[in-house]
Structure formats: structure tokens, C-alpha cells
Amino acid sequence: MSDPAPVSRSAQRHLDLIRHHEETLARYQADPAVAEWLRQFRGDGARFLERYATERASALVDGRSFWDINQREEADLVQEATERLWEIQQRKLFELQCRWRAEEVRLPAELVVLSQDFERWGARIEQCPLVPPIAAAEVESYLAYLLSDACTDADDDSGRPREWQNYERFRRYLLLEAEGQDPEQVRREAGRNPEPGLGGLMGMLADFFLDYPAWYAHCDAVAGPPNLVLYLPDLRGEKEEYYRHLGRTGKAPDVYEEPDGGDEPAPVDPPLTAPDADPPLRYLSYNQFDSLTDTLMREFETPELLRFHEALLHEPTMAPVAAPGTDDDDDDDYEQDDENEAALAELGAEAGRVLLEIPERLPIEAHPDWRVALHRTWLGWRKQRLATALQAAYADYAAREQAGQPHPSPYSKSDDLSDLARKSWKQVRKLILKGRERAGEPRDFNF
């Protein structure tokens, strides 16, 4: 006799539900205490027991899985709140890095000798002795940020920052903003038309991971201008790059060299050869074209043409309109609109599902689009839960501080420094020491 065919998981679940339902009915229908308890109600007790048996069977079959999911979600929330608590320390360390790079402060050599040491301390921020302990007032400031619209990374599927001391990446992001560009657009377009070679690959990766933490942006806004990253010079970074280049190539870097393929520098004006010599001709660069066009237009053209010219400078932005049946570049815009609509619909549906399941009954946020309103309502609820968990995390932190106990790492092991990063940093140190030697200077980091 052959063995019976294996039962699928879904079929087994259905069989388990039936079995538990029947067992529950048999158990409670025959229990005099249950019958006595049901006498206090008017109505059909048998129908109630049917419903109860169904609910009990579901709890027995599926309850453990759902409980595990809820426990994981709660653990993830606590983990995120703990990481957020340490963002306070990350910001203080980053500000210290900016001032150290500008040579405004000196730090003990056993703690920091190169800029990369800040990334090492950022990866184990709980052990960092360079910043003072977290104060209660700092936690209150962070909670105000967390519950505000400035906190844009509280969605549970948002990408959380993993690098908090990446000075070069953050500076590039802020420089793009200062130039009127959209760093997020640059990040989205990374990889579309990369330059050939290793330099192009590195540039593509730099743009792909381009970001600036929302917490840092909030701190910048509260502190007001000038921005530390843009205002303070990176003197230390320039020195490190000088010695690294010297160690790698054996020669000092050319101050006119443009590693990113930029325009060649304008030649220096030649000196006058005689007191009555004609003044040297000014170098006409591409960057001057716009201003010189305005000058020439005002000098030689009619007022009407000048008005037309100024109108072109302020051309209104119009939504692209494609003729039926055409296939051009505007199709990308429509595809993006479709993707945005689909994402918005999914956000609204998921937020509505969660709001139906939670025990609280919340007022819906006001917004013309109901999907956005539901999502904002859910997001506000999640931020409140994060705030409660963060306060608990700070209470634990303060207790450890008072007892003189070490703090556990707020980050998972996967967030720790990779072997590749360690090897890269060792190589950087070797190059700098080699560059110091080639410059006839001591093989140390005292520069």
C-alpha cells in the first residue's frame, strides 16, 4: 500500500481550523458552567458558541504567527528608537569633525589623527569619548524634531542613514543645494550616463549614495546660517589629500589639475612690459557668457528685444503634452506619474489597513487627497510610538551612565565596519606616511 500523498500547508491549516472548531464546540456545549453563564443573556447562545469556536480555532492555528510578527515589529521599533537616540551623539561628533577639519580644535592623537577616524568613532558611537553624554534637554529637542514634519525618515520602509560621518558625501550634497540643484534628482539619475573608466564608476557610486540626514538638516535650520560644512574650510582634508597624492604618484598635486574633467583654468594675465603698454586682454571664459550677453543686449539692442530676452530668462515651466500616438522622451514623465500614483495608492491602502487594526481611534489628518490623509495619520501614530520608545531608551541610557556601565552598540553587526573599509583605511594611512617621507618630513600625522 503506497503512502498517502503529502498535504499542502494551506490544506493542513484548513484541516486544523476544522478540528479545533469542532473540539471547541464539543467542549463548551457540554460544559454546565458555560450553559449557566449563557443564561444571563437573551438570544441564541448556540450561535455565539459557533462564533467563539471559530475565533478560538483561528487563535490556535494562526495566533502564534501573528504574535511573532507583532513582537518583531515591536522589537524593530525599539531598535529604531535606540538608533535615533544615538543620532544626538552623531551630530555632536560631526560638528566636532567640521571644526577639527578647519583646525579650530585639536584632539588627542590617541583618538584622532586622520579624518577617517571620525568614521571609525561613528561606527562605535557608544564608546566615543570625544563628545559629552546625552543630556535630557537634547532628548527633548530630538523628540520635537521627531514629531515634526522636518523628520522625513520615520516611515517604516524609509531608508535609514547608515553613515553619519561621511563628510565628503554630505558636503557634496550641500554644495549641490547651494548651487540650486536638486541632490535627490542627481541621486535618482546616477548611473544613466556614467563616464568611462574607474573614475566614472566611482562618481556614479558617489551620486547613487548621495544623501544628507534629515536630523542634520534640522540642526542646520535651528542653528541658522552659516552652515558649518560650507562655511568652515577643510584645511585638514586638503593636507591629507596632498600627502596621499604625493605618496601615490611621487609628485605633488598640480593646483590647476581638474580630476573631475572640469574646464581648464584661465591663464594668468601677462604682466605689463612697459609703463605705457596697452593693458592685457581679459580672458573670456564660458562662465562669463550669461552676464556679458546681458551687457551687450542692454548696450546695443532695442528695448523691445531686451524685454523679449528677459522674458526668455524667466520662461514659465509647462507640463509636457504629448500628441496621441507619439513616442518621445516625455513618455518617461508619464511613466513616472503612473509610478507615483501607484505608490500613493499603495501608501493609502496600507495606512488604512493598519489604522483599522490598531486599538486607538485617531482623528484623520486634513488633506485634499484621502490617501495622503490616511498616510499622514498613520505616520503621526508611528512617530508617537517611536517617541515613547525613545524616552524609554534614554531612561535605560541614563541608568547605565549613572551606574558607570558600558552602553551596548545601537547598531546591528551588519552596520559595523567592513573588512574592505578597514583595508582601505590602512592603505590611506600608508600613502600619507609615504607622502610625508617623500616630502622630506617626519613619518607621522602631525601636520
Secondary structure by P-SEA (a helix, b strand, c coil): ccccccccaaaaaaaaaaaaaaaaaaaaaacaaaaaaaccccccaaaaaaaaaaaaaaaaacaaaaaaaaaaaaaaaaaaaaaaaaaaaaaaaaaaaaaaaacccccccccccccaaaaaaaaccccccccccccaaaaaaaaaaaaccccccccccccccccccaaaaaaaaaaaaaacccaaaaaaaccccccccaaaaaaaaaaaabbbbaaaaaaaaaaccccccccccaaaaaaaaaaaaaaacccccccccccccccccccccccccccccccccccccccaaaaaaaaaaaccccaaaaaaaaaaaacccccccccccccccaaaaaaaaaaaaaaaaaaaaaaaaaaaaccccccccccccaaaaaaaaaaaaaaaaaaaaaaaaaaaaaaaaaacccccccccccccccaaaaaaaaaaaaaaaaaaaaacccccccc
